[in-house]
Structure formats: structure tokens, C-alpha cells
Amino acid sequence: MKEYDYVIIGGGTAGLTLLYKAIDTGKRIAMIDKGPLGGTCANFGCVPSKMLIYPADVITTIQHAKDLGIHAEAVSIDFKAIMRRMRGYIAENRKNAEQGIRDLKELDYFSGEGHFIEDYTFEIGGEKLRGKQVFIASGSRGMIPPMKGLDKIDYLTNETLLDLTDRPESMVIIGGGYIAAEYGHFFSAMGTRVTIVQDMDRLLPNEESEISDLLLREFEKRMTVHTNIHITEADKSGAEYTVKGKDKKTGETKSFTAQTILIAAGRRPNSDLLKLENTSIETDGKKYIKVSDELETSKPGIWAFGDAIGKQMFTHAGDREAEIAWHNATNSSRKKMNFAVVPHAVYTQPQIASVGLTEEQAKKSYDVLIGRAVYSDLVKGNAMAQDTGFAKGIVEKQSRRILGFHIIGPDAPLLIQEVTNAMANGRSIDDIMEGQHIFPSLSELVSEALGHLG
């Protein structure tokens, strides 16, 4: 049995965030990682996807230039070069991360898949490790829905599509969350005929409904979108694939055919690989690890964060959770994770950013005021020929505290930051309105929305 002060399970961004804090203590540390180092975000998720999506943004900008009186076109799109650039960047980052881990003399790094044999004790490759404190950052993986015939055909996931060298002529995307939406944007911009088939009644069902509705309208200009279709079967005939499902409203059977299929039907935790049944660690009905607001599991001294707990499955949230878990594990004072102020973005075209509650959620517990502003309210928005995007703020009437804010349109992830900072620091809308917003600029969208409450 190898004894450690700290055992870290998972070498994704959240696990690495905690590791680099632990290194400074001079204590004995072990990290267990099934690889690749850097986890989903660095290797299969946000980093490679944004390397692909930015060229898609450039293409759609060129296509919309005619709205400004500029007649331009993307004469050719080098799909191979776009994919090659992305893979080269990911490979270099991975190489640097692996070299950095090897250079840490304070760390015992165990590469591979292991499991708990009891509380605080892990087994990997025939070796047993025990930690005085254990940190679980085991991440998540793509969910593959039960579907007749799927095991007999080839299909893409958010991981395998990164290996593509040739652009698919047509694609059916099964799913309607942010992965489906972002890759729908990417492949349609590349020239692929995209069909999105969503089981639920709208795209991005966790977003403000008005945002989902506008995204659907914009997507339908570039691709085909079907909602409320439950896919049950997949097969291949010749060079094409067909998926079949039932319309949940009419009961009618629908079929969709394309050169390739992308499965983007959500995520599932990797906790089932850890044999948590050998411990006192509790999980919920979806196998995500239960934690307190201080990120401690049901077993004292064992902490969990990131995708493993399934709360806000974003890299920046996981990194902040790692910082809080580390603080609480090593200090007598405790901090709580405020999940209500975690922002997120969806890099479609148009872009989306949100923080806090939707209007529907807020009205269940608060007396609220709603503020709206559209990009075309702004001089800068008109200069950019933006006539559809908008911002929506949800404010508690009495305290004037912001409960939620939602934007769809250019630079949404940048514009939301001002609101996120105010919410995180417990400030009211008056603190935002007191600051001067440059005229003319898109930042006026926030003050316009919060200045027209009703």
C-alpha cells in the first residue's frame, strides 16, 4: 500500500487546477488519470471545438457581408487544413502538459483506469494507493442512446469527428443541446447539408425559451431542424445511413438519411468506472456524485467536483470548484460554491450567453421585473446590421438584484461578463447603471436592458 497525503482522481482541467495548488505544499501527492491528460475540454471538447468554430464564424460573417453592401464570398474552404490546424494545436498542448507532469518531482503519476476498493483507497495496475484526502475529478463522457442497429454501424461522436479529414456531404445530428448546436453551425458553414433531430420540443432546452426560438429561426436558414422526434433505429444502405424515429406529437414514423451520423445526445458521468459501490460515497439517480455546497462527498475527506458532480458542466465552473474544494480541504474556514452565478456560452451563430435563472424559473420564487433590449436599439448594433439579437434581464423587484441575464447575438460571451461580476459580488442593477458605458458600443446592450424594466 502506497500512502499519500492527497490522491487526485482525474487529470482534466479541474484535476490539474487542484494539482498545481497541492504541489506547493510539499506533501506526498498521487494523480490517477485514464488519459489523455487535460481531459475532455483540452482534447475533445471546448478547445478543439472552438478551433473549428472560429473559421465557421468567419465564413458566416462573409456570407452576411451583403447586408452591409459588401459583396464577398468564401471562394474555397480547405476543410483538411482547418482540421489539421486544430489537431496540431491539440497535440502540441497535450505534449506540453505531459512534459509538465513528468517534470513534477513531487508527484507520483499513475496512467490508466483504476477503481476504489474501499474509502480512501484506490487500485490501479495492481498497485494500491491510499490518501488521507481524496479528490475526485473523474469527468464525463458522451451518452450513446439505446438505438436498434446502432452497434452495427459507424457513427461520429464529439471525439471521433476530430479525426475527420474529408468534409461529409451530409450529416444527421442526433441531439439538440450545445454540442449538437455548435457542430451544426460548424458543419453547415463548411458546406455540409445538416439535419438536426432533437428528442425534446426545442433546441437548447435549458436556455431562455425566447433564445431557443430565435436560434431555431436562424438555424432553419442554413439547415433542417426537427424537434420532438424520438430516434429508435439506425442502419446503413449502400454509402448512406438512415435513422428512424417517432414524432412524439403525431405518432408518425420519420426517417432521415445522410452520409454520416453524429451522436450528440448528452453526457454521462465516469463515476460508474470507479466502483463507488465499494465506498460510502453517495450518487444520485444519474450516477453523479452527491456533494455538499462545500464540495465534500458523503464521506468526510473525499471531495468531488467538475463534471463528476453534474451541476454546471463547464470548464470554468470545474476550475472554480477545484479551488473551493482545495480551500475547504486545507483550511478550518469553509467556502461554498455559488452555482447560481456560473455563466456559460454557446458558440453558435448567433452566439448565446446566459447566467442565472430564466424568467420561468425566477417567477416560481420571486416577484420579478423583466428588462429587454435588442441590438438594433443601439447605434453600434445598427452599424453591424443586427436586427434580431437581444438581451433579457430578470431582476428581483424589491432588492433590484439580478437573478438572471440572457443574450443572443454578437459578442454575447463578452457582454455577459459585466453582469456575471455584479451577480457574483451581490451587487444590484444600480451598480451596473452607475458605470458609464461607451457610446457607441455593444456594451450598451446591458444597460439598455436593465434600464427598461417592467
Secondary structure, DSSP 8 states (H G I E B T S, - for coil): -EEEEEEEE--BHHHHHHHHHHGGGT--EEEEE-SSTBHHHHHTSHHHHHHHHHHHHHHHHHHGGGGGT---------HHHHHHHHHHHHHHHHHHHHHHHHT-TTEEEEES--EEEETTEEEETTEEEEEEEEEE---EEE-----BTGGGS--B-TTGGGG--S--SEEEEE--SHHHHHHHHHHHHHT-EEEEE-SSSSSSTTS-HHHHHHHHHHHTTTSEEE-SEEEEEEEEETTEEEEEEEETTT--EEEEEESEEEE---EEEGGGGTTGGGSS--B-TTS-B---TT-B-SSTTEEE-GGGG-SS-SHHHHHHHHHHHHHHHH-SS-----GGG-EEEE-SSS-EEEEE--HHHHHTT--EEEEEEEGGGSHHHHHTT--S-EEEEEEETTT-BEEEEEEESTTHHHHHHHHHHHHHTT-BHHHHHHS---SSSTTHHHHHHHTSB-
